[in-house]
Amino acid sequence: MAGIFHDLSDIMNPWAQSPPPSPAIVTAPNSAGDYDDWDVYSESLADIAVEEAPRHPGVRRSAPVIPVCPLPKTNVASPDEGLRLSNEDPVNRLPAEVFQEVLENIEYPEIIFLKRVSRSWYAFVHEYVTLAPALAFKYLDFENYELDCISAEYLLSCIKKSRGSVRTIALPTDASVDKYSSIFRSSLIFQHPSPELITYTLGAEYSGTAAITSVWGPDPQSLIRQAGPYLRNLRKVHIDDGFSASLYDWKNFGDDTASVFFRLEEFHISMRTLPRFFEFLGSLPLRLWFPNLQILECNFDKLAKTMDNQQVWPDMSSVCFSTNFVALPALRIFKLGGVPDDITRLCPMDQQCLDLAIRWMPNLEIFSCRGICVMGRGSYGYIIRRSDFRWNKKLLEFDFSYSNTTRMPAIMSTCKKLTLRNAGVFPRTLYYIFGQPVGYLADPVDMRSSIIQEDLRHVPDDMYDGDGIALISDEYGSLEELDLSGSQAGLTNGRLMDTLARCNGNKLRKISLQGCTALHYDRCILGEVKIMQPNLMYQIISILPHLTVLKLGNNETFSDGGLRAIEHLHELEYLDIAQAPVSEFGMTRFIKLVKTTNPKLETVVLTGCSCISEQTVRMVEDLGIRTTGEAESRLF
């Protein structure tokens, strides 16, 4: 084991398969007086940066510095020549304290490649790794290395050398070694490997138990137990998809495993793993496994199946169904999904599982659900009641983008940011009698089957039954940011205005309506007939006079009339009218007027506006206003 750390540069050299085109070999004396050859890469970015950097002006004159010797562009044939070059007094020097501050931001084992810059760098990095292991080994990132190069003994040696300071361990997630990687993680993090599980999983890919002996040694359990005391400061764990199989045994783990869970602050798993995670929390409700967990992120899984409650709940204790049961008291951020650009289908999730989980998180502040289809079971095979996030009384952000469910969830009135980008639901709106709210308007059903529509007609909205309409009439009263971009036929002018009527116009500052094709700003087109109606922008501004961000792109009905209305927004900083048919005269007039009355305007997105010439765009940019926006991502 002692030799593993010494040989790391040879084992994990990323250029081992394809060496650099022009290496320079510098010879340095060893302790015996002989010379050992070691590669130095003249094209190193570190070399270039140090050679061109002046002495740091803020460092005292007597501060020690790290000399950087210019590296030759050709191989050094003579040992004497190599010594002469390495002992040259360089013109530019790097202060030692600045160099150490840089090293503290480099993950292990990438830091060891800095040894190849020069002899002085080799000595300084070696001293840093030896004398400051708590900093050098804080983050172990092997994600871009071949898994075969990372033995259990080597990883254990890194953990021991860290003296308990390891906070993050990242291992490869390549599909070809996915199963092996999952077993490696389960054994390391949770210290209780199941011999049957290891034999079964590795046997399917590595032909039996021979692979276990060659990789883990004769006694893998004793090896992993040695790492336990050194993982006491572990704060973040990322588990790939293949790990889900081992979660069936979580509830059988003992107190040794719990000592690792107690300190975790960030936990990343896959959607396929989430049911097993819920089962683990609910099977032993009297044990608080994750008292300090603050971030739980469940990544999108291409192979995820429907989270059926018949599979998740059979072993759960009845205690976890109690309204006062808390499994994750410190959790602030809960994220589900995150859809890659090449995925079009939604990842299914059982609604009852979601309803149960959010009650276990009383201090939840940010909920994000992207690319998820929340489904359930009812009389016709569906659950048509709403998910209730009023359990989360500290909720600040609610994101349901690229997702769908039967009814729009109810959120707490403390929520400041509501994001429903390309979602299958819309904000709930009220209907009034003599100026008083008496109920909710029906949810749009354009994305649902006739069976669900039949259910909606016969089942009342349970979000106001019993609690009273006054309790949730201010549901959107604290919103500061509202994103409804990508909404299709369901979001009409009337429904938008009903939604904005539930918001506080003095608080809501950002609104996004990009790609809302059912909104008509200047006119309503019915077949070949154009029907004029009150300008929608004037109606929006009358309710929201303090907007700072307004996104209206990808709508063919927005024209010069909308620009004239926006002139009255004196606090506007960002305007998106991409692909809108505004005229060149209207844009020129708008920019000249707004620039004098509103100096805060920084961005006007004009991408795809065919009626505006490049000369006008340059004129806008010359006034210090950007004309391009930021691309939206379906990932977190």
C-alpha positions as CSV (number, residue, x, y, z in Angstrom):
1,M,0.0,0.0,0.0
2,A,2.9,2.3,0.7
3,G,3.9,2.2,-2.9
4,I,0.5,3.0,-4.4
5,F,0.6,6.7,-3.6
6,H,4.2,7.0,-5.0
7,D,3.2,5.4,-8.3
8,L,0.0,7.5,-8.8
9,S,1.4,9.6,-11.5
10,D,2.3,6.5,-13.5
11,I,-1.0,4.8,-12.9
12,M,-3.3,7.7,-13.6
13,N,-1.4,9.7,-16.2
14,P,-4.2,11.0,-18.5
15,W,-1.6,11.1,-21.4
16,A,-0.5,7.5,-20.9
17,Q,-2.3,6.3,-24.1
18,S,-1.2,9.2,-26.2
19,P,1.9,11.1,-25.0
20,P,2.2,14.8,-25.8
21,P,3.8,15.8,-29.1
22,S,6.9,17.5,-27.7
23,P,7.9,16.5,-24.2
24,A,11.0,18.0,-22.6
25,I,12.9,15.6,-20.3
26,V,14.7,17.2,-17.4
27,T,17.1,15.2,-15.3
28,A,17.3,15.7,-11.6
29,P,19.6,14.0,-9.0
30,N,18.1,11.6,-6.6
31,S,19.2,10.9,-3.0
32,A,21.9,8.5,-4.3
33,G,23.5,11.0,-6.5
34,D,22.2,9.4,-9.7
35,Y,19.8,10.8,-12.2
36,D,16.1,9.9,-12.8
37,D,14.3,11.0,-15.9
38,W,10.8,12.5,-15.4
39,D,8.6,14.1,-18.1
40,V,8.0,17.8,-18.1
41,Y,5.5,19.2,-20.6
42,S,6.6,22.4,-22.2
43,E,3.1,23.3,-23.4
44,S,1.7,23.3,-19.8
45,L,-0.7,26.1,-19.1
46,A,0.8,26.5,-15.7
47,D,4.2,27.2,-17.3
48,I,2.8,29.8,-19.6
49,A,0.9,31.6,-16.8
50,V,3.9,31.7,-14.4
51,E,6.4,32.7,-17.0
52,E,4.3,35.7,-18.0
53,A,3.2,36.8,-14.5
54,P,5.0,39.6,-12.7
55,R,5.9,39.5,-9.1
56,H,2.8,39.9,-6.9
57,P,2.9,43.6,-5.6
58,G,1.1,42.8,-2.3
59,V,3.7,40.4,-1.0
60,R,6.4,41.6,1.4
61,R,9.9,41.7,-0.2
62,S,11.3,39.0,2.1
63,A,8.6,36.5,1.3
64,P,9.9,33.2,0.0
65,V,9.2,32.5,-3.7
66,I,9.0,29.5,-6.0
67,P,11.4,29.8,-8.9
68,V,10.1,28.8,-12.3
69,C,12.7,27.6,-14.7
70,P,12.1,28.1,-18.4
71,L,11.7,24.6,-20.0
72,P,13.5,23.7,-23.1
73,K,11.6,23.0,-26.3
74,T,13.7,20.0,-27.1
75,N,14.8,16.9,-25.1
76,V,17.8,17.6,-22.8
77,A,20.4,15.0,-23.7
78,S,23.0,15.8,-21.0
79,P,22.4,15.6,-17.2
80,D,24.6,18.7,-16.8
81,E,22.5,20.7,-19.2
82,G,19.4,19.7,-17.3
83,L,20.9,20.9,-14.0
84,R,22.0,24.2,-15.5
85,L,18.6,24.9,-16.9
86,S,16.8,24.0,-13.7
87,N,19.1,26.2,-11.6
88,E,18.6,29.3,-13.6
89,D,17.5,32.3,-11.7
90,P,14.2,33.3,-13.4
91,V,13.1,36.9,-14.0
92,N,9.5,36.2,-12.9
93,R,8.7,34.6,-9.6
94,L,5.5,33.3,-8.0
95,P,5.0,34.0,-4.2
96,A,4.7,30.9,-2.1
97,E,1.5,32.0,-0.4
98,V,-0.2,32.7,-3.7
99,F,0.9,29.4,-5.1
100,Q,-0.5,27.6,-2.0
101,E,-3.8,29.4,-2.4
102,V,-4.0,28.1,-6.0
103,L,-3.3,24.6,-4.9
104,E,-6.1,24.7,-2.3
105,N,-8.6,25.0,-5.2
106,I,-7.3,22.0,-7.2
107,E,-8.8,18.6,-6.6
108,Y,-6.8,15.5,-5.9
109,P,-5.3,13.7,-7.9
110,E,-5.1,16.5,-10.5
111,I,-2.8,18.4,-8.2
112,I,0.0,15.8,-8.6
113,F,0.4,16.7,-12.3
114,L,1.7,20.1,-11.3
115,K,4.8,18.2,-10.2
116,R,5.7,17.8,-13.8
117,V,6.2,21.5,-14.4
118,S,9.6,21.9,-12.9
119,R,11.8,20.6,-10.1
120,S,10.9,23.5,-7.8
121,W,7.2,22.9,-8.5
122,Y,7.7,19.2,-7.8
123,A,9.3,20.0,-4.4
124,F,6.6,22.5,-3.4
125,V,3.6,20.4,-4.4
126,H,5.2,17.3,-2.7
127,E,5.6,19.3,0.5
128,Y,2.1,20.7,0.3
129,V,0.5,17.2,-0.1
130,T,2.7,15.8,2.7
131,L,2.3,18.6,5.2
132,A,-1.2,19.8,4.5
133,P,-3.2,16.6,3.8
134,A,-6.4,18.1,5.2
135,L,-6.4,20.5,2.2
136,A,-4.9,18.3,-0.5
137,F,-7.3,15.4,0.1
138,K,-10.4,17.3,0.9
139,Y,-12.0,16.5,-2.6
140,L,-11.2,13.2,-4.2
141,D,-12.3,13.4,-7.9
142,F,-11.7,10.2,-9.9
143,E,-14.6,10.7,-12.2
144,N,-12.6,11.0,-15.4
145,Y,-10.2,8.1,-14.7
146,E,-10.5,4.4,-15.6
147,L,-12.1,2.5,-12.7
148,D,-9.5,-0.3,-13.0
149,C,-6.8,2.3,-12.0
150,I,-8.5,3.0,-8.7
151,S,-8.0,0.1,-6.3
152,A,-9.7,-0.1,-2.9
153,E,-6.3,0.0,-1.2
154,Y,-5.3,3.2,-3.0
155,L,-8.6,4.9,-2.2
156,L,-8.3,3.8,1.4
157,S,-4.8,5.3,1.6
158,C,-6.1,8.6,0.3
159,I,-8.8,8.6,3.0
160,K,-6.3,7.8,5.7
161,K,-3.9,10.5,4.6
162,S,-6.6,13.1,4.7
163,R,-6.9,12.6,8.5
164,G,-10.6,12.7,8.3
165,S,-10.9,15.8,6.1
166,V,-12.5,14.1,3.0
167,R,-15.7,15.9,2.1
168,T,-16.4,14.7,-1.5
169,I,-15.7,11.4,-3.3
170,A,-16.4,11.2,-7.0
171,L,-15.9,7.9,-8.8
172,P,-16.3,7.0,-12.5
173,T,-19.8,6.5,-13.9
174,D,-19.1,5.0,-17.2
175,A,-21.8,2.7,-18.4
176,S,-19.4,-0.2,-19.1
177,V,-18.4,-0.4,-15.4
178,D,-21.6,0.9,-13.9
179,K,-22.4,-2.2,-11.8
180,Y,-18.8,-2.5,-10.5
181,S,-18.7,1.2,-9.7
182,S,-22.0,0.9,-7.7
183,I,-20.7,-1.9,-5.6
184,F,-17.4,0.0,-5.0
185,R,-19.4,2.9,-3.7
186,S,-21.8,0.9,-1.6
187,S,-18.9,-0.9,0.1
188,L,-16.9,2.2,0.7
189,I,-19.6,4.6,1.9
190,F,-21.8,2.3,3.8
191,Q,-19.1,-0.1,5.2
192,H,-21.4,-3.2,5.1
193,P,-20.9,-4.9,1.7
194,S,-23.2,-7.9,1.1
195,P,-21.1,-10.8,-0.1
196,E,-24.1,-12.3,-1.9
197,L,-24.8,-9.1,-3.6
198,I,-21.2,-8.5,-4.7
199,T,-20.9,-12.1,-6.0
200,Y,-24.2,-11.9,-7.9
201,T,-23.5,-8.5,-9.5
202,L,-19.9,-9.0,-10.3
203,G,-20.5,-12.6,-11.4
204,A,-22.8,-11.3,-14.2
205,E,-20.1,-9.1,-15.6
206,Y,-16.8,-10.6,-14.5
207,S,-17.6,-14.3,-14.4
208,G,-17.7,-15.2,-10.7
209,T,-15.8,-14.6,-7.5
210,A,-12.4,-14.4,-9.0
211,A,-12.9,-10.8,-9.8
212,I,-13.7,-10.1,-6.2
213,T,-10.5,-11.5,-4.9
214,S,-8.4,-9.7,-7.5
215,V,-10.0,-6.3,-6.9
216,W,-10.8,-6.4,-3.2
217,G,-8.3,-8.7,-1.7
218,P,-9.0,-11.6,0.6
219,D,-11.1,-9.7,3.1
220,P,-13.0,-6.7,1.6
221,Q,-15.1,-6.1,4.7
222,S,-12.1,-5.6,7.0
223,L,-10.6,-3.3,4.4
224,I,-13.7,-1.1,4.2
225,R,-14.1,-1.0,8.0
226,Q,-10.7,0.6,8.2
227,A,-12.0,3.6,6.3
228,G,-14.9,4.2,8.7
229,P,-13.1,6.5,11.1
230,Y,-11.6,8.6,8.3
231,L,-15.0,9.3,6.7
232,R,-16.3,11.2,9.7
233,N,-16.2,14.6,7.9
234,L,-17.8,13.4,4.7
235,R,-20.4,16.0,3.6
236,K,-21.4,15.1,0.1
237,V,-22.2,11.8,-1.6
238,H,-23.1,11.3,-5.3
239,I,-24.5,7.8,-6.2
240,D,-25.0,6.7,-9.8
241,D,-27.9,4.7,-11.2
242,G,-26.3,1.3,-10.7
243,F,-26.3,1.7,-6.9
244,S,-30.0,1.3,-6.6
245,A,-29.9,-2.4,-6.2
246,S,-27.9,-2.2,-3.0
247,L,-30.5,0.1,-1.4
248,Y,-32.7,-2.9,-0.7
249,D,-30.4,-3.7,2.2
250,W,-30.2,-0.1,3.7
251,K,-32.7,-0.8,6.4
252,N,-30.6,-3.7,7.7
253,F,-27.4,-1.6,8.2
254,G,-26.2,-1.0,11.7
255,D,-25.0,1.9,13.8
256,D,-21.6,2.1,12.1
257,T,-23.3,3.2,8.9
258,A,-25.4,5.8,10.7
259,S,-22.3,7.6,11.8
260,V,-21.7,8.5,8.1
261,F,-25.2,9.6,7.4
262,F,-25.3,12.0,10.4
263,R,-22.9,14.4,8.8
264,L,-24.0,14.4,5.2
265,E,-25.2,17.7,3.9
266,E,-25.7,17.0,0.2
267,F,-27.0,13.7,-1.3
268,H,-27.3,13.0,-5.1
269,I,-29.1,9.9,-6.3
270,S,-31.0,8.9,-9.4
271,M,-34.8,8.8,-9.9
272,R,-34.7,5.0,-10.0
273,T,-33.1,5.1,-6.5
274,L,-35.7,7.4,-4.9
275,P,-38.3,4.7,-4.0
276,R,-35.6,2.8,-2.2
277,F,-34.5,5.9,-0.4
278,F,-38.1,6.6,0.8
279,E,-38.5,3.0,1.9
280,F,-35.3,3.3,3.9
281,L,-36.5,6.4,5.7
282,G,-40.0,5.0,6.4
283,S,-38.9,1.5,7.5
284,L,-37.1,2.7,10.6
285,P,-38.9,6.0,11.5
286,L,-37.6,6.1,15.0
287,R,-34.1,6.6,13.8
288,L,-33.2,10.0,12.4
289,W,-30.8,9.1,9.6
290,F,-30.1,12.4,8.0
291,P,-30.4,15.2,10.6
292,N,-28.0,17.6,8.7
293,L,-29.0,16.8,5.1
294,Q,-29.7,20.1,3.3
295,I,-29.7,19.2,-0.4
296,L,-31.4,16.2,-1.9
297,E,-31.1,15.9,-5.7
298,C,-32.6,13.0,-7.7
299,N,-31.1,13.1,-11.2
300,F,-33.0,12.1,-14.4
301,D,-32.7,8.4,-15.1
302,K,-33.3,7.1,-18.6
303,L,-34.3,3.7,-17.2
304,A,-36.5,4.8,-14.4
305,K,-39.8,3.1,-14.0
306,T,-43.1,4.3,-12.5
307,M,-42.8,4.8,-8.7
308,D,-45.6,2.5,-7.8
309,N,-46.7,2.8,-4.1
310,Q,-47.2,-1.0,-4.1
311,Q,-43.4,-1.3,-4.4
312,V,-42.4,1.6,-2.2
313,W,-44.6,1.3,0.9
314,P,-45.0,-2.3,2.0
315,D,-42.3,-2.1,4.6
316,M,-43.0,1.4,5.8
317,S,-44.1,1.9,9.4
318,S,-47.4,3.4,10.1
319,V,-45.6,6.2,12.0
320,C,-44.3,7.7,8.8
321,F,-47.9,8.5,7.6
322,S,-48.5,10.7,10.6
323,T,-48.7,14.4,9.9
324,N,-46.0,15.2,12.6
325,F,-43.5,12.7,11.3
326,V,-40.2,14.4,10.1
327,A,-37.5,12.5,8.3
328,L,-35.4,15.3,6.9
329,P,-35.6,18.2,9.4
330,A,-32.8,20.3,7.8
331,L,-33.6,19.8,4.1
332,R,-33.8,23.1,2.2
333,I,-33.5,22.0,-1.4
334,F,-35.3,19.1,-3.1
335,K,-34.7,18.6,-6.8
336,L,-36.3,15.9,-9.1
337,G,-35.3,15.1,-12.6
338,G,-33.5,17.6,-14.8
339,V,-34.1,16.6,-18.4
340,P,-31.2,16.3,-20.9
341,D,-31.8,18.0,-24.3
342,D,-31.9,14.6,-26.1
343,I,-34.7,13.2,-24.0
344,T,-38.3,13.9,-24.9
345,R,-40.4,11.6,-22.7
346,L,-41.2,12.4,-19.0
347,C,-40.0,10.3,-16.1
348,P,-43.0,8.9,-14.2
349,M,-43.5,9.4,-10.5
350,D,-46.3,8.3,-8.1
351,Q,-48.2,11.2,-6.7
352,Q,-48.7,9.6,-3.3
353,C,-45.0,9.2,-2.9
354,L,-44.5,12.9,-3.6
355,D,-47.3,13.9,-1.3
356,L,-45.8,11.8,1.5
357,A,-42.2,13.0,1.0
358,I,-42.9,16.7,1.1
359,R,-44.5,16.3,4.5
360,W,-41.2,14.9,5.8
361,M,-39.5,18.2,4.9
362,P,-41.0,21.0,7.0
363,N,-38.1,23.4,6.3
364,L,-38.1,23.0,2.6
365,E,-37.3,26.3,0.8
366,I,-36.7,25.2,-2.9
367,F,-38.6,22.5,-4.8
368,S,-37.7,21.8,-8.4
369,C,-39.4,19.2,-10.6
370,R,-38.2,19.0,-14.2
371,G,-39.2,16.4,-16.8
372,I,-41.5,14.5,-14.4
373,C,-45.0,13.1,-15.0
374,V,-46.6,12.9,-11.5
375,M,-49.3,10.3,-11.7
376,G,-51.4,8.3,-9.3
377,R,-54.3,5.9,-8.7
378,G,-58.0,6.7,-8.4
379,S,-61.4,5.3,-9.3
380,Y,-60.5,5.4,-13.0
381,G,-56.8,4.7,-12.4
382,Y,-55.8,8.3,-11.5
383,I,-55.6,10.5,-8.5
384,I,-57.2,13.9,-9.3
385,R,-56.6,15.8,-6.1
386,R,-53.8,18.4,-5.8
387,S,-50.5,17.9,-4.1
388,D,-50.4,20.2,-1.1
389,F,-47.2,22.1,-0.5
390,R,-48.7,24.1,2.4
391,W,-46.9,21.7,4.7
392,N,-43.7,23.5,3.7
393,K,-44.3,26.8,5.4
394,K,-40.8,28.1,4.4
395,L,-41.2,27.5,0.7
396,L,-39.6,30.2,-1.4
397,E,-39.2,28.7,-4.9
398,F,-41.5,26.3,-6.7
399,D,-40.3,24.9,-10.1
400,F,-42.5,22.5,-12.1
401,S,-41.0,23.1,-15.6
402,Y,-41.3,20.5,-18.4
403,S,-43.5,18.4,-16.1
404,N,-47.1,17.4,-15.9
405,T,-49.7,16.4,-13.4
406,T,-53.5,16.3,-13.0
407,R,-54.0,19.5,-11.1
408,M,-51.8,22.4,-10.2
409,P,-50.3,21.8,-6.8
410,A,-51.2,24.2,-4.0
411,I,-48.2,26.2,-2.7
412,M,-47.5,28.3,0.4
413,S,-48.2,32.0,0.3
414,T,-44.5,32.6,1.3
415,C,-43.4,31.4,-2.2
416,K,-41.5,34.2,-4.1
417,K,-40.6,32.4,-7.3
418,L,-43.0,30.2,-9.4
419,T,-41.7,28.6,-12.6
420,L,-44.0,26.6,-14.9
421,R,-42.0,26.7,-18.1
422,N,-43.4,24.3,-20.6
423,A,-45.5,22.7,-17.9
424,G,-48.8,20.9,-18.3
425,V,-50.5,22.9,-15.5
426,F,-51.3,26.6,-14.9
427,P,-51.7,28.8,-11.8
428,R,-55.1,28.4,-10.1
429,T,-57.5,31.2,-10.6
430,L,-60.6,32.2,-8.6
431,Y,-64.1,33.1,-9.6
432,Y,-66.0,35.8,-7.8
433,I,-69.6,36.6,-6.8
434,F,-70.2,40.2,-5.8
435,G,-66.5,40.8,-5.6
436,Q,-65.8,37.9,-3.2
437,P,-63.9,34.7,-4.2
438,V,-66.1,31.7,-3.9
439,G,-64.2,28.9,-5.7
440,Y,-61.7,28.0,-8.3
441,L,-62.1,28.0,-12.1
442,A,-61.7,24.6,-13.7
443,D,-58.2,23.6,-14.6
444,P,-57.4,23.5,-18.4
445,V,-57.8,20.0,-19.7
446,D,-56.1,20.3,-23.1
447,M,-53.4,17.9,-22.1
448,R,-55.6,15.2,-20.5
449,S,-57.6,12.2,-21.6
450,S,-61.4,12.1,-21.6
451,I,-61.3,9.8,-18.6
452,I,-59.5,12.4,-16.4
453,Q,-61.9,15.1,-17.6
454,E,-64.8,13.0,-16.4
455,D,-63.1,12.7,-13.0
456,L,-62.6,16.4,-12.8
457,R,-66.3,17.1,-13.3
458,H,-67.4,14.9,-10.4
459,V,-64.7,15.6,-7.8
460,P,-64.6,19.0,-6.0
461,D,-61.3,20.8,-5.4
462,D,-60.2,19.6,-2.0
463,M,-57.8,22.5,-1.5
464,Y,-60.5,24.8,-0.1
465,D,-62.9,22.2,1.4
466,G,-62.5,22.4,5.1
467,D,-59.8,25.1,5.2
468,G,-61.8,28.0,3.8
469,I,-61.2,30.0,0.7
470,A,-59.6,32.9,2.6
471,L,-56.7,30.8,3.6
472,I,-55.4,30.4,0.1
473,S,-56.8,33.4,-1.7
474,D,-53.3,35.0,-1.2
475,E,-51.5,31.9,-2.5
476,Y,-49.5,34.0,-5.1
477,G,-49.4,37.2,-3.0
478,S,-45.7,37.0,-2.3
479,L,-44.5,36.2,-5.8
480,E,-41.6,38.2,-7.0
481,E,-40.9,36.1,-10.2
482,L,-43.4,34.3,-12.4
483,D,-42.4,32.1,-15.4
484,L,-45.2,30.8,-17.6
485,S,-43.1,30.5,-20.8
486,G,-44.0,27.8,-23.3
487,S,-47.6,27.5,-22.2
488,Q,-49.8,26.5,-25.1
489,A,-53.6,26.7,-25.6
490,G,-54.4,26.7,-21.9
491,L,-53.0,30.2,-21.1
492,T,-55.4,32.7,-22.7
493,N,-55.6,36.4,-22.1
494,G,-58.4,36.0,-19.6
495,R,-56.6,33.3,-17.6
496,L,-53.4,35.3,-17.5
497,M,-55.1,38.4,-16.2
498,D,-57.0,36.2,-13.6
499,T,-53.6,34.9,-12.5
500,L,-52.0,38.3,-12.3
501,A,-55.0,39.5,-10.3
502,R,-54.0,37.1,-7.5
503,C,-50.5,38.5,-7.4
504,N,-49.3,41.6,-5.5
505,G,-48.4,44.2,-8.2
506,N,-45.9,45.9,-5.8
507,K,-43.9,42.7,-5.3
508,L,-44.0,40.9,-8.7
509,R,-41.0,42.2,-10.6
510,K,-40.1,39.5,-13.2
511,I,-42.5,37.8,-15.6
512,S,-41.8,35.5,-18.5
513,L,-44.4,34.8,-21.2
514,Q,-42.1,33.5,-24.0
515,G,-43.8,31.2,-26.5
516,C,-47.3,31.6,-25.0
517,T,-49.0,31.2,-28.4
518,A,-52.6,31.6,-27.0
519,L,-51.8,35.2,-25.8
520,H,-52.9,38.0,-28.2
521,Y,-51.4,41.4,-27.5
522,D,-52.7,43.7,-30.2
523,R,-55.3,41.7,-32.0
524,C,-57.2,38.4,-32.0
525,I,-57.1,36.4,-35.2
526,L,-60.1,34.1,-35.9
527,G,-59.5,32.4,-39.3
528,E,-59.2,35.3,-41.8
529,V,-60.8,37.9,-39.5
530,K,-58.7,40.2,-37.3
531,I,-60.7,41.3,-34.3
532,M,-59.2,44.3,-32.3
533,Q,-59.3,44.0,-28.6
534,P,-57.8,46.0,-25.7
535,N,-54.1,45.9,-25.8
536,L,-52.9,43.1,-23.4
537,M,-49.7,45.0,-22.5
538,Y,-51.7,47.9,-21.1
539,Q,-53.7,45.5,-18.9
540,I,-50.5,43.8,-17.7
541,I,-48.8,47.1,-16.8
542,S,-51.9,48.4,-15.0
543,I,-51.5,45.5,-12.6
544,L,-47.6,45.2,-12.6
545,P,-46.2,48.8,-12.8
546,H,-42.9,47.9,-11.2
547,L,-41.6,45.2,-13.6
548,T,-37.8,44.9,-14.1
549,V,-37.7,41.8,-16.3
550,L,-40.3,41.2,-19.1
551,K,-39.9,38.3,-21.5
552,L,-42.4,38.2,-24.4
553,G,-40.5,36.6,-27.2
554,N,-41.8,34.1,-29.9
555,N,-45.3,35.7,-30.2
556,E,-46.5,37.0,-33.6
557,T,-49.2,39.2,-32.2
558,F,-46.8,41.5,-30.3
559,S,-46.1,44.7,-32.3
560,D,-45.6,48.4,-32.0
561,G,-48.7,48.8,-29.8
562,G,-47.1,46.7,-27.1
563,L,-43.9,48.8,-27.3
564,R,-45.8,51.9,-26.7
565,A,-47.3,50.4,-23.6
566,I,-43.9,49.2,-22.3
567,E,-42.7,52.8,-22.4
568,H,-44.5,53.4,-19.1
569,L,-42.3,50.8,-17.3
570,H,-39.7,53.1,-15.8
571,E,-37.9,50.4,-13.8
572,L,-37.5,47.9,-16.7
573,E,-34.0,46.4,-17.0
574,Y,-34.5,43.4,-19.3
575,L,-36.9,43.1,-22.3
576,D,-37.2,40.1,-24.6
577,I,-39.2,40.6,-27.8
578,A,-37.3,38.0,-29.9
579,Q,-39.0,37.1,-33.2
580,A,-41.8,39.7,-32.7
581,P,-43.1,41.6,-35.7
582,V,-42.2,45.1,-34.4
583,S,-41.3,47.7,-37.0
584,E,-38.1,49.5,-37.4
585,F,-39.8,52.9,-36.8
586,G,-41.4,51.5,-33.6
587,M,-38.2,50.1,-32.2
588,T,-36.2,53.3,-33.0
589,R,-38.8,55.5,-31.3
590,F,-39.0,53.1,-28.3
591,I,-35.2,53.1,-27.7
592,K,-34.7,56.8,-28.0
593,L,-37.6,57.5,-25.7
594,V,-36.9,54.8,-23.1
595,K,-33.2,55.6,-23.0
596,T,-33.9,59.2,-21.8
597,T,-36.7,58.2,-19.3
598,N,-35.3,54.9,-18.1
599,P,-31.5,54.7,-17.7
600,K,-31.8,51.3,-16.0
601,L,-32.6,49.4,-19.3
602,E,-29.7,47.1,-20.0
603,T,-31.0,44.4,-22.4
604,V,-33.5,44.3,-25.3
605,V,-33.4,40.9,-27.0
606,L,-34.0,41.4,-30.7
607,T,-33.0,38.0,-32.0
608,G,-35.1,36.9,-35.0
609,C,-36.9,40.3,-35.5
610,S,-37.0,40.2,-39.3
611,C,-38.4,43.7,-39.6
612,I,-35.5,45.3,-37.8
613,S,-32.3,46.0,-39.8
614,E,-28.7,45.3,-38.6
615,Q,-28.1,49.1,-38.6
616,T,-30.8,49.6,-36.0
617,V,-29.5,46.7,-33.9
618,R,-26.0,48.3,-34.0
619,M,-27.6,51.6,-33.0
620,V,-29.1,50.0,-30.0
621,E,-25.8,48.4,-29.0
622,D,-24.0,51.7,-29.4
623,L,-26.3,53.0,-26.7
624,G,-24.9,50.4,-24.3
625,I,-27.9,48.0,-24.5
626,R,-27.3,44.3,-25.2
627,T,-29.5,42.7,-27.9
628,T,-29.0,39.0,-27.1
629,G,-30.3,37.0,-24.3
630,E,-29.3,33.9,-22.4
631,A,-30.3,30.4,-23.5
632,E,-32.6,28.4,-21.3
633,S,-31.7,24.9,-20.1
634,R,-33.9,22.0,-19.1
635,L,-31.2,20.9,-16.6
636,F,-30.9,22.3,-13.1
